[in-house]
């Protein structure tokens, strides 16, 4: 319909929700199925780890399983976060139209939808080898605590980094490659540490959209903490991420040429920072979303280095 208001103010695929039956739309929005950027950012570190490990036998299907798991668990995380934050979301301009604060989905229905998404995640978890299962379980307390962190710390983005970055370790051990794992031991931890910094960086950019509203309702964020120094702060996080990723690649293949694989993602980070306009919410959202491209550039680096050593 001409002049219709988009269903969400920052939706990525605007036509997707409109194709669903009207009764399904609020649930798709609640799980952010209209915005695949979230599950890309959750999935890509899993794929990095798998490729850097050398992708042993069975690795390809497990990457596919991790993609399904990322979609389900990211959706579950969004539903849980919205359940916890429903009162705060009602006070923020960008989030007050979400299904829970707007009344499009009841609290009871949200809990049911969360259970369905968790069941899908559980099915994927059961298909993973024991090391990946154990590491996934280890992050659950942080997953549960994350929605509350914005109330008690200026760095809730760090907790998101611990959760979203954990896929790097899960992917690395998912194939349980005994021989390759022994020779590449330690790479997964460098990869994980770098990914945590990357997540803090891009989520700080994302949080720039809500700085004014967050200040009014008392929500804390790294974007508010950095203030006018946000570009420099994110720059330091990105530099740290690339340095730690370089250590991961060096562990797998101690060759200076291997480090050149990180040049495209490093250049991409420079572009992000050079074109970031902290006071422009739309610009911040675009730069945040650009991290999917950064993730694919890092995927290429892990594939080149991880697979070439076999």
Long-range contacts (C-beta under 8 A, 24 or more apart in sequence): 7-34, 8-34, 8-35, 8-97, 9-94, 9-97, 10-35, 10-94, 10-209, 10-285, 11-35, 12-36, 12-37, 12-289, 26-99, 26-104, 26-105, 27-99, 27-105, 27-109, 27-113, 29-98, 29-99, 29-104, 30-78, 30-79, 30-82, 30-98, 30-99, 30-100, 30-105, 30-110, 30-113, 31-74, 31-75, 31-76, 31-78, 31-79, 31-113, 31-117, 32-74, 32-75, 32-78, 33-71, 33-75, 37-288, 37-289, 37-291, 37-292, 38-74, 38-78, 39-67, 39-70, 39-71, 39-74, 39-75, 40-292, 40-295, 41-164, 41-199, 41-202, 41-291, 41-292, 41-295, 42-70, 42-73, 42-74, 42-164, 42-167, 43-67, 43-70, 43-71, 43-167, 44-167, 44-292, 44-295, 44-296, 44-298, 44-299, 45-164, 45-165, 45-166, 45-167, 45-168, 45-171, 45-191, 45-192, 45-195, 45-295, 46-70, 46-167, 46-168, 46-170, 46-171, 46-174, 47-171, 47-299, 47-302, 48-168, 48-171, 48-191, 48-195, 48-298, 48-299, 48-302, 49-167, 49-168, 49-169, 49-170, 49-171, 49-172, 49-173, 49-174, 49-188, 49-191, 49-302, 50-171, 50-172, 50-174, 50-175, 51-171, 51-299, 51-302, 51-303, 51-306, 51-307, 52-172, 52-184, 52-187, 52-188, 52-191, 52-248, 52-249, 52-252, 52-302, 52-305, 52-306, 53-171, 53-172, 53-173, 53-174, 53-175, 53-177, 53-180, 53-181, 53-184, 53-187, 53-188, 53-306, 54-177, 54-180, 54-184, 54-306, 54-307, 54-309, 54-310, 55-175, 55-306, 55-307, 56-175, 56-176, 56-177, 56-180, 57-175, 58-175, 59-174, 59-175, 62-127, 62-128, 62-174, 62-175, 63-171, 65-124, 65-127, 65-128, 66-124, 66-167, 66-170, 66-171, 66-174, 68-120, 68-124, 69-120, 69-121, 69-124, 69-125, 70-167, 72-117, 72-118, 72-120, 72-121, 72-124, 73-117, 73-118, 73-121, 75-117, 76-114, 76-117, 76-118, 76-121, 77-143, 77-146, 77-163, 79-110, 79-113, 79-114, 79-117, 80-114, 80-147, 81-146, 81-147, 82-110, 83-107, 83-110, 83-111, 83-114, 84-147, 84-148, 85-147, 88-217, 88-219, 91-213, 91-216, 91-217, 92-210, 92-213, 92-214, 92-217, 93-213, 94-209, 94-210, 94-213, 95-210, 128-170, 128-174, 129-173, 129-174, 129-175, 129-176, 130-176, 131-173, 131-174, 131-176, 132-170, 132-173, 132-174, 132-176, 135-166, 135-169, 135-170, 135-173, 136-166, 136-170, 138-166, 139-163, 139-166, 150-219, 150-220, 150-221, 151-218, 151-219, 151-220, 152-220, 153-220, 154-220, 154-221, 154-222, 154-224, 154-225, 155-200, 155-222, 155-225, 156-220, 156-221, 156-222, 157-199, 157-200, 157-203, 157-204, 157-207, 157-221, 157-222, 158-196, 158-200, 158-222, 160-199, 160-200, 160-203, 161-195, 161-196, 161-197, 161-198, 161-199, 161-200, 161-203, 162-196, 164-195, 164-199, 165-192, 165-193, 165-195, 165-196, 165-198, 165-199, 166-192, 167-195, 168-192, 168-195, 180-310, 184-251, 184-252, 185-251, 186-251, 187-248, 187-249, 187-251, 187-252, 188-248, 190-244, 190-245, 190-247, 190-248, 190-251, 191-244, 191-245, 191-248, 191-302, 193-244, 194-240, 194-241, 194-242, 194-243, 194-244, 194-245, 194-247, 194-248, 195-241, 195-245, 197-237, 197-238, 197-240, 197-241, 197-244, 198-237, 198-238, 198-241, 198-291, 198-294, 200-237, 201-234, 201-237, 201-238, 201-241, 202-288, 202-291, 202-294, 203-288, 204-230, 204-233, 204-234, 204-237, 205-234, 205-272, 205-276, 205-284, 205-287, 205-288, 206-284, 206-285, 206-288, 208-278, 208-281, 208-284, 209-281, 209-284, 209-285, 230-278, 231-273, 231-276, 231-278, 234-273, 234-276, 235-269, 235-273, 238-269, 238-272, 238-273, 242-266, 242-269, 245-298, 245-301, 249-301, 249-302, 249-305, 252-305, 252-306, 252-309, 253-305, 253-308, 253-309, 258-304, 258-305, 261-300, 261-301, 261-304, 261-305, 262-298, 262-301, 264-297, 264-300, 264-301, 265-294, 265-297, 265-298, 265-301, 268-293, 268-294, 268-297, 269-294
